[in-house]
Amino acid sequence: MRVLLAEHAGFCSGVKRALKLTLQEVDKGEKVFTLGPLVHNDEVTNFLHSKGVKIVEDLQKLDSGTVIIRAHGIPPRHLKILREKKRLKIVDATCPKVKSLQKIAHEFFKNGYDIIICGNKQHPEVQAVSGWTEGKAIVVDPEDYDTIKETLLGPKALLISQTTQREDRFSKMAKILKKKNPNLEVYHTICKATALRQASAVKLASTVELMLVVGDEKSSNTNKLTQVCREVVKTYQVTGAREILAKWLVGIKNVGVTAGASTPPWTIKEVMVKMENDNFEAKTEEVVSYQDVPEKDYRPGDIITGKVVLVEEDQVLVDFGYKTEAILPRAEVFLEGDTTLKDKFSLEDSVDLLILKINDQEDKIIVSQKRLERERRWNELEEAAETGQNMEGIVKEIVPAGIIIELGSSLEGFMPGSLVDVRYIPDFQQFLGQEFSFKIIELNRERDKIILSRKQMLEEEAEKQKQETLANLKEGEIIPGVVKRLTDFGAFVDVGGIDGLVHISEISWQRVGHPQDVLKVGEEIEVKVLEIIPERERISLSLRQAQPDPWTKVDEEYTVGEIISGKVTRIVNFGAFVELFPGVEGLVHISQMADFHVKHPSEIVQEGEVVETKILDINVDSKRISLSIKKARPAPRDLTTHSYSKENENQNVTLGDVFGDLFNNENSIGKSEEEE
């Protein structure tokens, strides 16, 4: 037969602590009393009696000596009576988990909550907790939750549990009551030791044919262990080895053993030895130590994670699986403005904390959220400085030499004025309150010195964007851009972190005197990429080629022989150019100005004048239109209205402008190859 011991069995940390405190007082040679049994276990009670510790039930009988407040705790009115006895030394051995439960009940009661306790009304722990609500708490056995009426649950109600209750029963009760009152606050106050013992007992029970639960019948947590095991396998509860009957083990090959949190290790050992050495033919295998798994040895500087169990005006209690809750003082939390602890924390919030101080004598662990956050922020900044990662912060203050950036966790960085931007900015007030991205260029934790640069970040981003643009641009594609500068010879357009040039000849299909006649700085336009030279970071662009060529509409708009009106745009020695519509001009050759000899076109027309012309020829491929004024209307011989100007001789013209009409006008002296 195999005998297996549950992983978690026997004394919990709260019982160990109470027993330790009691024996310490015994060693001092004082008269020691416990206010009721220290724990619900006769073996422990007898052991303490052998050490001279006496149990007292009546407070009035205590006048001098040392009194131990047992692990279950006492109501505040009893504590007040004890403190009034000047010759009496008080040692509080209340289980830290129970004390936390008392604080939770008291704090919520003060804030106007109806307190509901899931537990046994006769149990001393429950009676003590109820005392911290002035006895007004509603105590309900987990099997009797239906007795609570909705009318008893006010708009503010809290459900808590006796620390030794069953997890499943409490959860079921919470679910039912939550349906009756959706506003019900539920806080899990079952001791972890209790939960662990129940879970490990159930796990073991599922693998054996019989379970033995060792513990006093007065022990609530032992009785709960028996209940959960019986729901899985045949189970017997015994106070010690002497109660084990041989007939229970007939035909049994695997036996599991567990024990309540108040069961001493020597009792468990006696059971194991009896099972092994009596005539049960038992052989113990895979036996786990009867001692609890040692609790972690926490030290100042350790980082812990826990859940908020209580929020008070000046402190927060956090459960992190230790024998006592961690205390988070208000001074160790970052609170902005009028924010309070209750604004920042809610029950069950998960928080990371840094242990500052451990006081084993008072069972106090002081922690800090502020210092942990500050430490983590420093680590983030140091990593960012090392890797060149961009960071973010809020502009907190403008100072003569630059700006102060709020980095979080009470850390601030300084950004010199010369490092704020790539361009000169005369006044930084515009940035106040804005979120900035930046590089960290200098860091000194010992001196709390952090120097930042937004300029470096902007330069790196601009260079990166420029290289990406050069790599991704393709000749012939049409892309958006923003006009950055205008010059006599063209416009510089930003097309993604790099400026490209639109030459004046590529700004419009019309003739342009200066780029400012067509464009404005800051204007968004679309341009066509003509040429890319990556090694020189040079891009040639065209605005006009990103727009429809007006010459494509000429055949649709005009026919040869048609009389049309147009504005004279240029006068040259050999004729005048007339705009038919934007981007399309025709030439009136000097020979087509009048029926008489004209020395210069200015004798007939002036720039800006609107004239009627007749279309003689259209050549879309060559982008030429030949026009005639004389065939559109007779021209007067009075030339006094127009004067010839030498300035017209200096107009910039092409050979096409000079000779383009010669083969198209009706009086041309040229002949075709056939005629020759």
C-alpha positions in Angstrom: 0.0 0.0 0.0 1.3 3.5 -0.9 0.8 6.4 1.5 0.9 9.9 -0.2 1.0 13.2 1.6 -0.6 16.3 0.0 1.8 18.9 -1.1 0.3 21.6 1.2 -0.7 20.3 4.6 -0.3 21.3 8.2 0.6 24.6 9.9 0.1 27.7 7.8 2.3 30.8 8.3 -0.3 32.5 10.5 -0.4 29.6 13.0 3.4 29.3 13.0 3.6 33.0 13.8 1.1 32.8 16.6 2.9 29.9 18.1 6.3 31.5 17.8 5.2 34.8 19.5 3.6 32.8 22.3 6.8 30.7 22.9 8.9 33.8 22.9 6.9 35.2 25.8 7.1 31.9 27.6 10.9 32.0 27.3 10.9 35.4 29.0 9.6 33.7 32.2 6.4 35.8 32.3 2.9 34.5 33.1 1.4 34.0 29.7 -2.3 33.7 28.8 -4.1 33.3 25.6 -7.5 34.8 25.1 -9.3 31.6 24.1 -7.4 28.7 22.5 -4.6 30.0 20.3 -5.7 27.8 17.5 -8.4 25.2 17.1 -6.3 22.1 17.8 -6.2 20.2 21.1 -2.7 19.0 20.4 -1.4 22.5 20.2 -3.4 23.6 23.3 -2.0 20.7 25.3 1.5 21.5 24.1 1.2 25.1 25.3 -0.4 24.0 28.6 2.8 22.0 29.2 4.7 25.2 28.8 2.6 27.0 31.4 0.4 28.9 29.0 -3.2 29.2 30.3 -6.4 29.9 28.5 -8.6 32.7 29.7 -12.1 33.3 28.3 -13.2 36.1 30.6 -11.4 39.5 30.0 -12.2 40.7 33.5 -10.0 37.9 35.0 -6.9 39.4 33.4 -5.0 41.9 35.5 -1.3 41.3 34.9 1.1 39.2 32.9 1.1 38.8 29.2 -2.0 38.1 27.2 -1.7 36.7 23.6 -4.5 37.7 21.2 -5.1 34.5 19.3 -4.8 34.0 15.6 -8.6 34.5 15.1 -8.3 38.1 16.4 -10.8 40.0 18.7 -13.3 42.8 18.3 -12.1 46.4 18.9 -14.2 46.7 22.1 -12.3 43.8 23.7 -9.0 45.3 22.6 -10.0 48.6 24.3 -10.7 46.7 27.6 -7.3 45.0 27.5 -5.4 48.3 26.8 -7.0 49.9 29.8 -5.3 47.3 32.0 -2.0 49.0 32.7 -0.3 46.0 34.2 -1.1 43.8 31.3 1.2 43.3 28.3 -0.6 42.6 25.0 0.9 40.6 22.2 -1.2 40.6 19.1 -0.9 37.2 17.4 -3.8 37.8 15.1 -3.2 36.1 11.7 -2.1 38.8 9.3 -4.8 37.6 6.8 -7.5 38.0 9.5 -6.2 41.4 10.5 -6.4 42.5 6.8 -10.0 41.2 6.7 -10.8 43.2 9.8 -9.4 46.4 8.2 -11.4 45.8 5.0 -14.6 45.3 6.9 -14.0 48.4 9.1 -13.0 50.7 6.2 -16.0 49.8 4.1 -18.4 50.0 7.1 -17.1 53.5 7.8 -17.9 54.5 4.2 -21.5 53.4 4.5 -21.4 49.9 3.1 -23.6 47.0 4.3 -21.1 44.3 5.2 -22.0 40.6 4.4 -19.7 37.9 5.8 -19.7 34.5 4.2 -19.0 32.3 7.2 -20.0 30.6 10.5 -21.6 33.0 12.9 -20.2 31.1 15.9 -16.6 31.1 14.7 -14.4 33.5 16.7 -12.8 34.9 13.6 -16.2 35.9 12.2 -17.3 37.3 15.6 -14.1 39.4 15.7 -14.6 40.7 12.1 -18.2 41.5 12.9 -17.0 43.5 15.9 -15.1 45.8 13.5 -18.5 46.7 12.0 -20.0 47.5 15.4 -21.7 44.1 15.2 -23.9 45.2 12.2 -22.4 42.9 9.6 -24.8 40.3 8.1 -23.2 36.8 8.6 -24.5 34.2 6.2 -23.6 30.5 6.0 -22.6 29.7 2.4 -25.4 27.2 2.3 -28.0 29.8 3.3 -27.4 32.6 0.8 -31.0 32.5 -0.3 -32.1 33.8 3.1 -30.7 37.2 2.2 -33.4 39.5 0.7 -32.7 42.2 -1.8 -34.2 44.7 0.7 -31.4 43.9 3.1 -28.8 44.9 0.5 -28.5 48.6 0.3 -27.1 50.5 -2.7 -23.6 50.1 -1.2 -22.9 46.5 -0.1 -19.7 44.5 0.3 -19.3 40.7 0.4 -16.3 39.2 2.2 -15.5 35.8 3.5 -14.2 34.0 6.6 -10.6 33.2 5.7 -11.2 29.4 6.0 -14.2 29.1 3.7 -14.4 26.9 0.6 -13.5 28.7 -2.6 -16.3 27.2 -4.6 -19.0 27.9 -2.0 -17.9 31.6 -1.7 -17.8 32.0 -5.5 -21.3 30.5 -5.9 -22.6 32.8 -3.2 -21.0 35.9 -4.7 -22.6 35.0 -8.1 -26.1 34.6 -6.7 -25.9 37.8 -4.6 -24.5 39.7 -7.5 -27.7 38.9 -9.5 -29.8 40.3 -6.6 -27.7 43.4 -6.3 -25.5 44.3 -9.4 -23.8 47.0 -7.3 -22.5 44.5 -4.8 -18.8 44.8 -4.2 -17.1 41.4 -3.8 -13.7 40.9 -2.3 -11.9 37.6 -2.1 -10.6 37.2 1.5 -10.1 33.5 1.7 -6.6 32.8 3.0 -4.2 31.5 0.3 -3.0 28.8 2.7 -6.6 27.5 2.9 -7.1 27.6 -0.8 -3.8 25.8 -1.4 -4.6 23.1 1.0 -8.0 22.5 -0.5 -6.6 22.5 -4.1 -3.8 20.1 -3.3 -6.1 17.8 -1.3 -8.6 17.6 -4.2 -5.7 16.9 -6.6 -4.4 14.1 -4.4 -7.9 12.7 -3.7 -8.4 12.2 -7.4 -5.4 9.7 -7.5 -6.1 7.5 -4.5 -8.7 5.2 -3.1 -8.9 6.7 0.4 -8.2 10.0 2.0 -7.3 10.7 5.6 -7.7 14.3 6.8 -5.8 15.0 10.0 -7.1 17.8 12.3 -9.3 18.9 15.1 -13.0 18.8 14.5 -13.2 22.3 15.9 -11.0 23.5 13.1 -13.0 25.2 10.4 -10.4 24.8 7.7 -9.9 21.1 8.5 -13.6 20.5 8.2 -13.6 22.2 4.8 -10.7 19.9 3.7 -12.8 16.9 4.7 -15.8 18.2 2.7 -13.9 18.8 -0.5 -12.2 15.4 -0.3 -15.4 13.5 0.3 -16.8 15.0 -2.9 -14.0 13.1 -4.7 -13.2 9.9 -2.8 -14.0 8.0 0.4 -12.6 10.2 3.3 -12.1 9.9 7.1 -11.2 12.8 9.4 -9.0 12.0 12.4 -7.4 14.1 15.1 -4.4 11.8 15.3 -2.9 8.4 14.6 -4.8 6.6 17.4 -8.1 7.1 15.6 -7.1 5.2 12.4 -8.9 1.9 12.1 -7.4 -1.1 10.3 -10.7 -1.9 8.6 -10.7 1.3 6.6 -7.6 0.1 4.8 -8.7 -3.4 3.8 -8.1 -3.9 0.1 -6.8 -0.3 -0.3 -3.6 0.1 -2.4 -3.3 4.0 -2.4 -4.0 6.3 0.6 -3.8 10.0 0.6 -3.1 12.1 3.7 -3.7 15.9 4.2 -4.0 18.1 7.3 -5.6 21.4 8.4 -3.7 24.6 8.8 -3.8 24.3 12.6 -2.6 20.7 12.7 1.0 20.5 14.1 3.7 18.6 12.2 4.2 16.1 15.0 0.6 14.9 14.6 1.0 14.4 10.9 4.3 12.6 11.4 2.6 10.2 13.9 0.0 9.4 11.3 2.5 8.7 8.7 4.7 6.5 11.0 1.6 4.5 12.1 0.6 3.9 8.5 4.1 2.7 7.8 5.0 0.6 10.9 1.7 -0.7 12.2 0.2 -3.9 10.8 -1.3 -2.1 7.8 1.4 -3.4 5.5 1.9 0.1 4.4 4.8 1.6 2.6 5.1 5.3 2.2 6.2 6.6 -1.2 6.5 10.0 -2.8 5.9 11.6 0.6 6.2 15.4 0.6 7.5 17.1 3.7 4.8 17.8 6.3 6.2 21.3 6.6 4.8 24.0 4.4 6.8 24.9 1.3 9.1 27.7 2.7 7.9 31.1 1.9 10.1 33.2 -0.2 12.7 35.2 1.6 11.9 38.7 0.6 14.5 41.5 1.0 14.5 45.3 0.6 15.0 46.0 -3.1 12.9 43.1 -4.3 10.2 43.8 -6.8 6.8 42.2 -6.0 3.4 42.0 -7.8 0.2 41.9 -5.9 -3.5 42.9 -5.8 -5.0 45.8 -3.9 -7.0 44.6 -1.0 -7.7 47.9 0.8 -7.5 51.6 0.0 -7.4 54.1 2.8 -6.8 57.8 2.9 -3.1 57.5 3.7 -2.1 54.0 2.6 -3.0 51.0 0.4 -2.8 47.3 1.4 -1.5 44.9 -1.2 -1.7 41.1 -1.1 1.3 39.5 -2.8 1.0 36.0 -1.4 3.0 36.6 1.7 2.0 36.1 5.3 1.0 39.8 5.6 0.0 42.4 3.2 2.4 45.0 1.9 1.8 48.6 3.0 2.0 51.3 0.3 2.1 54.7 2.0 0.6 57.7 0.2 4.0 59.4 0.0 5.3 56.5 -2.1 2.8 57.0 -4.9 2.8 59.5 -7.7 -0.4 61.6 -7.3 -1.0 64.6 -9.6 -2.9 67.6 -8.4 -5.8 66.7 -6.1 -5.8 63.0 -7.0 -6.3 60.7 -4.0 -5.3 57.1 -3.4 -8.9 56.1 -3.9 -8.9 57.9 -7.3 -5.8 56.0 -8.4 -6.4 52.5 -7.0 -9.4 50.1 -7.0 -9.8 46.7 -5.3 -8.2 43.8 -7.2 -5.9 46.2 -9.2 -2.7 44.5 -10.0 0.4 46.6 -9.0 4.1 46.2 -9.1 6.0 47.5 -6.1 9.5 47.9 -4.7 10.1 46.6 -1.1 11.7 49.4 1.0 11.6 47.9 4.5 10.7 44.6 6.2 9.9 44.6 9.9 9.4 40.9 11.0 8.7 41.9 14.6 5.7 43.9 13.6 4.9 41.9 10.4 5.1 45.0 8.3 6.4 45.3 4.8 6.7 48.9 3.5 6.7 49.2 -0.3 6.9 52.0 -2.9 5.4 52.4 -6.3 7.0 55.8 -6.9 10.6 54.5 -6.5 9.9 51.5 -8.7 8.4 53.6 -11.5 11.3 56.0 -11.2 13.9 53.2 -11.4 12.1 51.6 -14.4 11.9 55.0 -16.1 15.7 55.5 -15.6 16.3 52.1 -17.1 14.1 53.0 -20.1 16.0 56.3 -20.7 19.4 54.6 -20.4 18.4 52.0 -22.9 17.0 54.7 -25.3 20.3 56.7 -24.9 22.3 53.6 -25.8 20.2 52.4 -28.7 19.3 55.8 -30.1 15.6 55.2 -29.7 13.2 58.1 -29.8 11.4 59.0 -26.5 8.4 61.2 -25.7 7.6 63.7 -23.1 5.5 66.8 -22.4 6.9 70.4 -22.5 6.5 71.5 -18.9 8.3 74.8 -18.8 9.9 77.4 -21.0 13.2 78.8 -19.6 15.6 81.4 -21.1 18.1 78.7 -22.3 15.6 76.3 -23.7 12.7 74.1 -22.5 12.0 71.6 -19.7 10.5 68.3 -20.7 8.4 66.1 -18.3 9.6 62.6 -18.7 7.3 60.8 -16.2 8.0 59.3 -12.8 9.1 62.8 -11.5 12.0 62.9 -14.0 12.7 66.0 -16.1 15.0 66.6 -19.1 16.5 69.8 -20.4 16.5 70.7 -24.1 18.8 73.6 -25.1 17.2 76.2 -27.4 19.7 75.3 -30.2 18.5 71.7 -30.1 14.7 72.3 -30.3 14.4 72.5 -34.1 16.3 72.4 -37.3 15.3 76.0 -38.0 15.5 79.1 -35.8 12.5 79.6 -33.6 12.4 83.0 -31.7 9.8 82.0 -29.2 9.3 78.6 -27.6 6.0 79.5 -25.8 4.1 77.9 -28.7 5.4 74.5 -27.5 4.2 74.7 -23.9 2.1 71.7 -23.0 2.8 69.9 -26.3 4.1 66.3 -26.5 7.6 66.2 -27.9 9.6 63.3 -29.4 13.4 63.5 -29.0 16.7 61.8 -28.7 18.6 61.5 -25.4 22.2 62.8 -26.0 23.4 62.9 -22.4 22.4 61.0 -19.3 23.8 61.1 -15.7 21.8 59.3 -13.1 24.0 60.3 -10.2 23.5 64.0 -11.0 19.9 63.6 -12.2 21.1 65.2 -15.5 19.2 64.4 -18.8 20.0 66.4 -22.0 17.6 66.0 -24.9 17.6 67.0 -28.6 14.6 67.3 -30.8 16.8 68.7 -33.6 18.8 65.5 -33.9 15.7 63.5 -34.2 14.2 65.8 -36.8 17.5 65.6 -38.8 17.6 61.9 -38.7 14.0 61.6 -39.7 14.5 64.0 -42.6 17.5 62.1 -43.8 15.7 58.8 -43.6 12.7 60.2 -45.4 14.9 61.7 -48.1 16.7 58.4 -48.7 13.3 56.6 -48.9 12.0 59.1 -51.3 15.0 58.8 -53.6 14.8 55.0 -53.5 11.1 54.9 -54.2 10.6 57.7 -56.8 10.2 56.6 -60.4 10.7 58.8 -63.5 7.4 59.5 -65.2 5.2 59.2 -62.1 3.0 62.0 -60.9 3.4 62.8 -57.2 2.2 65.4 -54.7 4.5 68.1 -53.4 4.6 71.4 -51.6 6.1 74.6 -53.0 9.0 75.6 -50.7 10.9 78.4 -52.6 10.5 80.5 -55.7 13.4 81.8 -57.8 13.7 83.6 -61.1 14.5 80.3 -62.9 11.9 78.1 -61.3 10.3 76.7 -58.1 11.6 74.2 -55.5 9.0 71.7 -54.5 9.2 69.3 -51.4 8.2 65.8 -52.7 8.9 63.8 -49.5 11.8 65.2 -47.5 13.7 66.3 -50.5 13.3 69.4 -52.8 13.0 68.9 -56.6 13.2 71.7 -59.1 10.4 72.7 -61.5 12.2 74.8 -64.1 10.3 77.9 -65.2 9.7 76.3 -68.6 8.0 73.4 -66.9 5.6 75.4 -64.7 2.8 76.0 -67.2 1.8 75.3 -70.8 1.5 79.1 -71.0 4.4 81.4 -71.1 5.4 82.4 -67.6 7.3 85.7 -66.8 8.1 84.7 -63.2 7.1 81.6 -61.1 5.4 83.8 -58.6 2.8 84.6 -61.3 1.6 81.0 -61.1 2.7 79.6 -57.7 2.7 80.5 -54.0 5.0 79.2 -51.3 3.2 76.5 -49.2 0.9 75.6 -52.1 0.2 71.9 -52.6 0.6 70.8 -56.2 1.0 67.7 -58.3 4.2 67.3 -60.3 5.6 64.8 -62.8 9.1 63.3 -62.1 11.3 64.0 -65.1 14.7 62.9 -63.9 16.3 61.5 -60.8 20.1 61.6 -60.0 20.4 59.8 -56.6 24.1 60.4 -56.1 23.6 64.2 -56.4 20.2 64.1 -54.6 18.8 65.9 -57.6 15.3 65.6 -58.9 13.8 67.4 -61.9 10.1 68.0 -61.9 7.4 69.3 -64.2 4.1 71.0 -63.1 2.8 71.4 -66.6 3.3 67.8 -67.6 1.3 66.7 -64.7 -1.6 68.5 -66.3 -3.4 67.8 -69.6 -1.6 69.1 -72.7 -3.9 71.8 -74.1 -2.8 71.0 -77.7 -4.7 67.7 -77.5 -7.9 69.8 -77.6 -7.0 71.9 -80.6 -8.5 69.6 -83.2 -11.7 69.4 -81.2 -12.0 73.2 -80.7 -10.8 74.6 -84.1 -10.9 74.0 -87.8 -9.0 75.6 -90.7 -10.8 78.6 -92.1 -12.5 79.4 -88.9 -12.5 83.1 -87.7 -11.6 83.4 -84.0 -10.6 86.0 -81.5 -7.4 86.0 -79.4 -5.1 88.1 -77.4 -1.7 89.2 -78.7 0.9 87.8 -76.3 4.2 88.7 -78.1 5.3 90.8 -81.0 8.5 89.8 -83.0 10.0 91.2 -86.2 8.3 88.6 -88.3 4.9 88.6 -86.8 2.7 88.4 -83.7 1.7 85.5 -81.4 -2.0 85.3 -80.5 -3.3 83.2 -77.6 -6.3 81.2 -78.6 -6.8 79.6 -75.1 -4.3 79.0 -72.2 -1.3 77.1 -73.5 -2.1 77.4 -77.2 -0.8 80.2 -79.4 -0.9 80.8 -83.1 1.4 82.9 -85.3 0.2 85.8 -87.5 3.1 86.2 -89.9 3.9 89.8 -90.8 2.8 88.9 -94.4 -0.7 88.1 -93.0 -1.1 91.4 -91.1 -2.5 93.5 -93.9 -3.0 93.8 -97.7 -0.2 96.3 -97.9 3.5 96.2 -97.0 4.0 96.2 -93.2 7.5 97.1 -91.9 6.9 95.9 -88.4 3.9 94.0 -86.8 3.6 96.8 -84.2 2.2 99.0 -86.9 -0.8 96.8 -86.9 -1.2 95.2 -83.4 0.0 95.7 -79.8 0.7 93.2 -77.0 -2.5 92.6 -75.0 -4.8 93.6 -77.8 -7.6 91.3 -78.7 -7.8 90.6 -82.5 -9.8 88.6 -84.9 -7.9 86.1 -87.0 -8.6 83.4 -89.5 -7.0 79.9 -89.1 -4.9 79.1 -92.1 -3.3 75.9 -90.9 -3.2 73.6 -87.9 -0.3 71.3 -87.2 -0.9 69.6 -83.8 2.2 67.4 -84.0 4.5 70.4 -84.4 2.3 72.5 -82.1 1.9 75.3 -84.7 -1.2 77.2 -85.9 -0.9 79.7 -88.7 -3.3 82.7 -88.5 -4.2 85.7 -90.7 -5.5 89.0 -89.7 -5.9 90.4 -93.2 -8.1 87.5 -94.2 -10.3 87.9 -91.1 -10.9 91.6 -91.6 -9.6 94.4 -93.8 -6.8 96.3 -92.1 -6.7 100.1 -92.3 -3.7 101.8 -94.1 -3.5 104.4 -91.3 -0.5 103.3 -89.4 -0.5 106.2 -86.9 -2.2 104.2 -84.2 0.7 101.8 -83.9 4.3 102.5 -83.7 7.3 100.3 -84.3 9.6 99.7 -81.4 13.2 98.6 -81.5 12.5 96.7 -78.3 10.6 94.1 -80.4 13.7 93.2 -82.2 15.1 91.7 -79.0 12.3 89.3 -78.4 13.4 85.7 -77.8 12.2 83.7 -80.9 13.0 80.4 -82.6 13.6 79.5 -86.2 10.2 77.8 -86.2 8.6 81.1 -85.1 10.4 82.9 -88.0 9.9 80.4 -90.8 7.0 78.4 -89.6 4.3 80.0 -91.8 6.3 80.3 -95.0 5.0 77.1 -96.4 1.5 77.5 -95.1 0.3 81.0 -96.2 -1.4 81.4 -99.5 1.2 83.7 -101.0 4.2 81.4 -100.2 6.8 81.3 -102.9 7.8 77.8 -101.9 6.9 74.9 -104.1 6.4 71.2 -103.3 8.7 68.5 -104.7 6.1 67.6 -107.3 5.8 71.1 -108.6 9.6 71.3 -109.0 
